[in-house]
Amino acid sequence: MQITINGKIEQMDACTIDQLVRRQGLKPEALVVEHNRRIVQQAHWQEIQLREGDSLELLRFVGGG
């Protein structure tokens, strides 16, 4: 299936948001996920099955000084 991640079209197998985050090797504690223009709380990532044409924005918090 094709979904858009941070503006880039990606081919992938069906999965949940939680599975996608793990496959990408991202740290969930430092991540905000927007799914089809709605922020999704981390507690719900396992419930949302990604579908053809979905759009995700994966926003990472970066500390610094």
PyMOL commands that set and color helices and strands:
alter all, ss='L'
color gray80, all
select helices_A, chain A and resi 17-23+28-30+42-44
alter helices_A, ss='H'
color red, helices_A
select strands_A, chain A and resi 2-5+8-11+31-35+38-40+55-60
alter strands_A, ss='S'
color yellow, strands_A
deselect
rebuild
show_as cartoon
